[in-house]
């Protein structure tokens, strides 16, 4: 692990060299970089029936692959952007990533078959990974400790507000024309992100802290991350918790629209209510984290999520897997609310000890947590059987495993002191 002296030198150099936008604009840009992923996942969920019809997809569960293929490309590519940005700087790596995303968006707009659309989604994921990795690395370049957690909470709040609006926007686009226009919207947002970043944000990685781009340097950075108990433990907890969201996103259209509740045009409303609970929680977290610290909030959120998930499972089983809509919305919103105290703090805690290798660490943590989340979410989503029992079991199991990982990381102690 990098020495405390190296970390202090890194922080002082980063602060002294800063000549970029103010706090609000900085947070907004980082949130947009991260939020592009949410738009890419959620805005086209209402288009599943149209895509199924246009490409004659027999199994509706196969449409979930449009989410998971994107996330696989997104997760795998994260392993490269951080180390490359540690050597070349954050700006060149992000510009290349957005270029790849733009190519995937164009291919999606023109896709002649479902298989080509899956390929386009994977390419979008490879490009979209740049925003996620480099936003975290840039925040780590600029902030540390509770200040970093505060910035990440504001970014996550905007990131989580996007899903409230994205399905409705996608639905509105569908009213105006083909589902292909939704990918045109993604193309436009990526161009806005590229222009804003290129115009306003200077390079945040100090030249003195650039690392060689080599397999040895990457391997060394990954080894440091894995050997750092706090980083690996909280990254694993983050991946398991995110698996709950991936299972929910993959199943949402089938649960609320085509497979169970048949909400039709009201599907985006149900989706927005649940996403809204997450937005409220991240705003509260951002206000509390500097006073209470990351660990107490993260631990309380994870423990509360596990209890809420167990209660949700019991209630859903009492209704044989088909609870009243209001009950499902209430329990899911409660779970997402509590989850949102854990996730941004898990991310910040995992990155906290790794300032001197922020790019490589952000890459590996993003790669590891995304693939873990996709694997868990795929298991949950593909288990959909016309009831919400698989989703409830997934929430209960994954939140319990996440809590166990936090206990391992903290050697059996919760709510400890520290950042």
C-alpha positions in Angstrom: 0.0 0.0 0.0 1.2 3.5 -0.7 2.7 5.3 2.3 0.9 8.0 4.3 3.6 10.4 3.3 3.0 9.7 -0.4 -0.7 10.1 0.0 -0.3 13.4 1.8 2.0 14.7 -1.0 -0.5 13.5 -3.6 -3.3 15.4 -1.9 -1.4 18.6 -1.4 -0.2 18.6 -5.1 -3.7 17.9 -6.4 -5.2 20.8 -4.3 -2.4 23.3 -5.2 -2.7 22.6 -9.0 -6.5 22.9 -9.2 -7.9 25.6 -11.6 -11.1 23.9 -12.6 -14.8 24.6 -12.1 -16.4 25.2 -8.7 -17.9 22.6 -6.4 -21.4 22.7 -7.8 -20.3 22.5 -11.4 -17.7 19.9 -10.6 -20.3 17.6 -8.9 -22.7 18.2 -11.8 -20.2 17.1 -14.4 -19.1 14.0 -12.4 -22.8 13.1 -11.9 -23.4 13.5 -15.7 -20.4 11.2 -16.5 -21.8 8.6 -14.1 -25.4 9.3 -15.0 -24.9 8.4 -18.7 -24.8 4.8 -17.6 -28.2 5.1 -15.9 -29.7 6.6 -19.0 -28.2 3.9 -21.1 -29.7 1.2 -18.9 -33.1 2.6 -18.0 -34.4 4.8 -20.8 -35.1 2.0 -23.1 -36.8 -0.4 -20.7 -40.2 0.7 -21.9 -39.1 -0.3 -25.4 -38.7 -4.0 -24.6 -42.1 -4.9 -26.1 -41.4 -3.0 -29.3 -37.9 -4.6 -29.6 -39.4 -8.0 -29.0 -42.0 -7.4 -31.7 -39.6 -6.0 -34.3 -37.0 -8.7 -33.9 -39.5 -11.6 -33.2 -37.8 -12.5 -29.9 -39.7 -15.6 -28.6 -38.5 -15.6 -25.0 -39.3 -12.3 -23.2 -36.6 -13.1 -20.6 -34.1 -12.9 -23.4 -34.7 -9.1 -23.6 -32.9 -8.8 -20.2 -29.7 -9.6 -22.1 -29.8 -6.1 -23.4 -29.1 -4.9 -19.9 -26.6 -7.6 -18.9 -24.6 -7.5 -22.1 -24.1 -3.8 -21.6 -23.0 -4.3 -18.0 -20.6 -7.1 -19.0 -18.9 -4.8 -21.5 -19.1 -2.0 -18.9 -17.5 -4.1 -16.2 -14.7 -5.7 -18.3 -13.5 -2.5 -19.8 -13.2 -0.8 -16.5 -10.1 -2.9 -15.9 -8.3 -0.8 -18.6 -9.4 2.8 -18.2 -7.9 3.4 -14.8 -4.4 2.1 -15.5 -4.3 3.9 -18.8 -5.4 7.1 -17.2 -2.8 6.7 -14.5 -0.2 6.8 -17.3 -1.7 9.2 -19.9 -4.0 11.4 -17.7 -7.7 11.3 -17.1 -8.7 13.5 -20.1 -7.3 11.3 -23.0 -8.8 8.1 -21.5 -12.3 9.7 -21.1 -12.2 11.1 -24.7 -11.4 7.7 -26.1 -14.1 6.0 -24.0 -16.8 8.5 -25.1 -15.8 7.9 -28.7 -16.4 4.2 -28.3 -19.7 4.8 -26.7 -20.8 7.1 -29.6 -19.9 4.3 -32.0 -22.0 1.8 -30.1 -24.9 4.2 -30.0 -24.8 4.7 -33.8 -24.7 0.9 -34.3 -27.7 0.4 -32.0 -29.7 3.0 -34.0 -29.0 1.1 -37.2 -29.1 -2.5 -35.8 -30.8 -4.9 -38.3 -31.1 -7.9 -35.9 -31.4 -8.6 -32.2 -27.9 -10.0 -32.2 -26.4 -6.9 -33.7 -28.3 -4.8 -31.1 -26.7 -7.0 -28.4 -23.2 -6.3 -29.9 -24.0 -2.5 -30.0 -25.0 -2.7 -26.3 -21.7 -4.4 -25.5 -19.8 -1.7 -27.4 -21.8 1.0 -25.5 -20.8 -0.7 -22.3 -17.1 -0.7 -23.2 -17.2 3.0 -23.9 -19.5 3.9 -21.0 -17.1 2.3 -18.5 -14.8 5.3 -19.0 -17.2 7.7 -17.3 -17.7 5.5 -14.2 -14.1 4.8 -13.6 -12.7 8.2 -14.4 -15.4 10.1 -12.4 -14.4 8.2 -9.3 -10.7 8.6 -10.0 -11.1 12.4 -10.6 -13.1 12.8 -7.4 -10.4 10.9 -5.6 -7.8 13.1 -7.2 -9.6 16.1 -5.7 -11.0 14.9 -2.4 -10.3 12.5 0.5 -12.1 11.1 3.5 -15.6 12.5 4.4 -15.3 15.2 1.7 -14.9 12.5 -0.9 -17.9 10.6 0.5 -19.9 13.9 0.4 -19.1 14.5 -3.2 -19.8 10.9 -4.1 -23.2 11.1 -2.3 -24.2 14.2 -4.4 -23.0 12.4 -7.6 -25.0 9.3 -6.6 -28.1 11.5 -5.9 -28.0 12.9 -9.4 -27.1 9.5 -10.8 -30.2 8.0 -9.0 -32.5 10.8 -10.0 -31.9 9.9 -13.6 -33.7 6.5 -13.4 -36.8 8.5 -12.1 -37.0 10.3 -15.4 -35.3 8.0 -17.9 -38.1 5.5 -18.4 -40.6 8.3 -18.8 -38.3 10.0 -21.3 -37.9 6.7 -23.2 -41.7 6.3 -23.2 -42.2 9.8 -24.5 -39.7 9.1 -27.3 -41.6 5.9 -28.2 -44.8 8.0 -28.5 -42.9 10.2 -31.0 -41.4 7.4 -33.1 -39.3 4.3 -33.1 -37.3 2.8 -30.2 -34.2 3.6 -32.2 -34.7 7.3 -31.4 -33.9 6.4 -27.7 -30.4 5.5 -28.8 -30.3 8.8 -30.6 -31.0 10.5 -27.3 -28.1 8.6 -25.7 -25.9 9.8 -28.6 -26.8 13.4 -27.9 -26.1 13.1 -24.2 -22.7 11.6 -24.8 -21.8 14.5 -27.1 -22.9 17.0 -24.4 -20.8 15.2 -21.9 -17.8 15.2 -24.2 -18.1 18.9 -25.0 -18.6 20.0 -21.3 -15.7 17.9 -20.1 -13.4 19.1 -22.8 -14.3 22.7 -22.3 -14.4 23.0 -18.5 -12.4 20.3 -16.7 -8.6 20.4 -16.7 -6.4 17.4 -16.1 -6.6 16.3 -12.5 -3.7 13.9 -12.3 -0.5 15.6 -11.4 2.4 14.7 -13.7 4.5 13.7 -10.8 2.1 10.9 -10.0 1.7 9.3 -13.4 2.5 5.6 -13.5 3.8 3.6 -16.4 1.2 1.8 -18.4 2.5 -1.8 -18.3 1.2 -5.2 -17.2 3.6 -5.1 -14.3 2.3 -1.7 -13.0 -1.3 -2.8 -13.5 -0.7 -6.1 -11.7 1.1 -4.3 -8.9 -1.8 -1.8 -8.4 -4.4 -4.6 -8.5 -2.4 -6.6 -5.9 -2.2 -3.6 -3.6 -6.0 -3.2 -3.9 -6.7 -6.9 -3.2 -4.3 -7.0 -0.3 -5.9 -3.9 1.3 -8.5 -5.5 3.5 -10.7 -2.4 3.7 -10.6 -1.9 -0.1 -11.3 -5.5 -1.1 -13.9 -6.0 1.7 -16.0 -2.9 0.9 -15.7 -3.5 -2.8 -17.1 -7.0 -2.4 -20.0 -5.6 -0.2 -20.6 -3.0 -2.9 -20.8 -5.6 -5.6 -23.2 -7.8 -3.7 -25.5 -4.8 -2.9 -25.4 -3.6 -6.5 -26.5 -7.1 -7.4 -29.8 -6.3 -5.8 -30.3 -3.4 -8.1 -29.2 -5.4 -11.2 -31.7 -8.1 -10.3 -34.4 -5.4 -9.9 -33.6 -3.6 -13.1 -33.5 -6.8 -15.1 -36.9 -8.0 -13.7 -38.7 -4.6 -13.5 -40.2 -4.5 -16.9 -41.5 -8.1 -16.6 -42.8 -7.5 -13.0 -44.5 -4.2 -13.5 -45.6 -4.4 -17.2 -45.7 -7.6 -19.2 -45.5 -10.4 -16.7 -47.4 -9.6 -13.5 -49.0 -6.2 -12.9 -49.6 -5.1 -16.5 -49.1 -1.4 -15.7 -48.5 -0.4 -19.4 -47.9 3.3 -19.6 -47.8 3.5 -15.8 -44.6 1.4 -15.6 -42.3 4.4 -15.6 -44.3 5.8 -12.7 -43.8 2.7 -10.6 -40.1 2.7 -11.5 -39.8 6.4 -10.6 -41.3 6.0 -7.2 -38.8 3.4 -6.2 -35.8 5.3 -7.7 -37.1 8.5 -5.9 -36.6 6.8 -2.6 -32.9 6.2 -3.5 -32.5 9.9 -4.5 -33.9 11.1 -1.2 -31.6 8.8 0.8 -28.5 9.9 -1.1 -29.3 13.5 -0.4 -29.7 12.8 3.3 -26.5 10.8 3.3 -24.6 13.7 1.7 -25.8 16.0 4.5 -25.0 13.5 7.3 -21.7 11.9 6.2 -19.4 14.8 7.2 -20.9 14.8 10.7 -21.4 11.1 11.4 -18.7 9.5 9.2 -18.9 6.9 6.4 -18.8 3.8 8.5 -21.8 4.4 10.8 -24.0 5.3 7.8 -22.8 2.5 5.6 -23.2 -0.1 8.4 -26.6 1.2 9.4 -27.8 1.2 5.8 -26.5 -2.4 5.2 -28.0 -3.8 8.4 -31.3 -2.0 7.8 -31.4 -3.3 4.2 -31.0 -6.9 5.4 -33.8 -6.5 8.0 -36.1 -4.9 5.4 -35.3 -7.5 2.8 -36.1 -10.3 5.2 -39.4 -8.6 6.1 -40.2 -8.1 2.4 -39.6 -11.8 1.7 -41.9 -12.8 4.5 -44.7 -10.5 3.3 -44.3 -11.7 -0.3 -44.4 -15.3 0.7 -47.6 -14.6 2.6 -49.2 -13.5 -0.7 -47.8 -16.5 -2.6 -45.4 -14.2 -4.6 -48.1 -11.9 -5.9 -48.5 -9.1 -3.3 -50.7 -6.1 -3.8 -48.9 -3.5 -5.9 -48.8 -0.9 -3.1 -47.1 -3.4 -0.8 -44.4 -4.3 -3.3 -43.7 -0.7 -4.1 -43.5 0.2 -0.4 -41.1 -2.7 0.5 -38.9 -2.2 -2.6 -38.7 1.6 -1.9 -37.7 0.9 1.7 -35.0 -1.5 0.6 -33.7 1.0 -2.0 -33.8 3.8 0.5 -31.6 1.9 3.0 -29.3 0.6 0.3 -28.5 4.2 -0.7 -26.8 4.9 2.7 -24.5 1.9 2.1 -23.5 2.1 -1.6 -21.8 5.5 -1.9 -20.0 5.0 1.4 -18.9 1.5 0.5 -17.4 3.0 -2.7 -15.6 5.8 -0.8 -14.3 3.5 1.9 -12.9 1.1 -0.7 -11.1 4.0 -2.4 -9.9 5.8 0.7 -6.6 4.0 1.3 -5.6 4.1 -2.4 -5.0 7.7 -3.3 -1.6 7.1 -5.0 -3.1 4.5 -7.4 -6.6 6.0 -7.7 -7.0 5.2 -11.4 -5.9 1.6 -11.2 -7.8 1.1 -8.0 -11.0 2.6 -9.4 -10.6 0.4 -12.5 -10.2 -2.8 -10.6 -12.9 -2.0 -8.1 -15.3 -1.0 -10.8 -14.5 -4.2 -12.8 -14.8 -6.5 -9.8 -18.0 -4.9 -8.4 -19.7 -4.7 -11.8 -19.0 -8.3 -12.8 -20.1 -9.5 -9.3 -23.3 -7.5 -9.5 -24.0 -8.6 -13.1 -23.6 -12.3 -12.1 -25.8 -11.9 -9.1 -28.4 -9.8 -10.9 -28.5 -12.3 -13.8 -29.2 -15.1 -11.5 -32.1 -13.1 -10.0 -33.5 -11.7 -13.2 -33.4 -15.0 -15.2 -35.2 -16.7 -12.3 -38.4 -14.6 -12.9 -41.3 -17.1 -12.8 -44.3 -14.8 -12.9 -44.0 -14.0 -9.2 -41.7 -11.6 -7.2 -40.4 -14.4 -5.0 -37.0 -14.7 -6.9 -36.4 -11.0 -6.5 -37.3 -11.0 -2.8 -35.0 -14.0 -2.2 -32.2 -12.3 -4.1 -32.5 -9.1 -2.0 -32.5 -11.1 1.2 -29.5 -13.3 0.2 -27.4 -10.6 -1.3 -27.9 -8.1 1.5 -27.1 -10.8 4.0 -23.8 -11.7 2.2 -22.9 -8.0 2.0 -23.4 -7.6 5.7 -21.3 -10.7 6.4 -18.5 -9.2 4.2 -18.6 -5.9 6.1 -18.3 -7.9 9.4 -15.3 -9.7 7.9 -13.7 -6.4 6.8 -14.2 -4.8 10.2 -13.2 -7.9 12.1 -16.7 -8.3 13.6 -17.2 -4.7 14.7 -19.9 -2.4 13.3 -20.3 1.4 13.6 -16.7 2.0 14.4 -14.9 5.3 14.3 -12.8 6.6 11.4 -13.5 8.5 8.2 
